[in-house]
Amino acid sequence: MKTIHIALVFVCVFNYAQSSMTEAQLKSAAKLLKNVCQPKTKITPAQLDNLHKGIFSTEPIVLSYMECVLRTGQIMKDGKLNYESLKSQMMNLPADRLEPGLITTENCKDSAKSTDKYMAAYEFYKCFYEDNPANFFLP
């Protein structure tokens, strides 16, 4: 019986490890989102760099980029957070990002207060950065 339990735990851990992304896969997925949204919005590399540093601008181009990433990633639609989609996507994060990501997701799930989809994206990303700058991720 003990052997069956050990085998079952091993299978569960192995399956969990197989389903989470590596850091390289995460960067590749982010690159895809960036390659869709950067040309659409015409955000500059300097504006993107500022976002990565937590410097959030309300310039229309920057707001459009954040909204595009969230919409394309199926995290937000028409300014409304799709919490279940976000949470299920978070489950695929690399192990070292998973727990902090889930905590931030819970802390920021109600952060988008604006009825404007661009400002809602801004509020959501700003909360994500402020909640855990070390784990912040934006394509």
C-alpha positions, 0 to 999 in steps of 0.5 A, a space after each residue: 500500500 505504501 508503494 502505491 502511495 509513493 508511486 501516486 505522489 511521484 506521478 502527480 509531481 511528475 505531471 505537475 512538473 511537466 505542465 508548468 512552463 520553463 522560464 524560456 517558454 515563458 519568455 517565448 510566449 511573452 515574445 509572441 504577445 509583444 510581436 502582436 501588440 507592439 506593431 499594433 500600438 506602435 509603442 516604442 522600446 523606451 516606453 516598454 522599458 519604462 513599463 518593465 521598470 514600473 514607470 506607468 504612463 497614461 499615454 494612449 500608446 502605452 495604455 493601448 499596449 497594456 490593453 492589447 496584451 491583456 486582451 490577446 492573452 485572454 486575461 481581460 475583455 472589454 475592461 473586465 478581468 477574466 479571473 478564471 482564465 488568469 488563474 488557470 494561466 498562472 498555474 502554468 508559470 515556472 515553479 519559482 513564479 507560481 506562488 508569488 503570482 497566485 498571491 498577486 493575482 488574488 491581491 489584484 483581482 479587483 484592482 481594475 475599477 475604471 469602466 474604460 478598458 485602457 485605464 482598467 488595463 493600466 490599473 491592473 498592471 500597476 497593481 501587479 507591479 506594486 504588489 510584487 515588483 520582483 515577480 512583475 512580468 510584462 511582454 
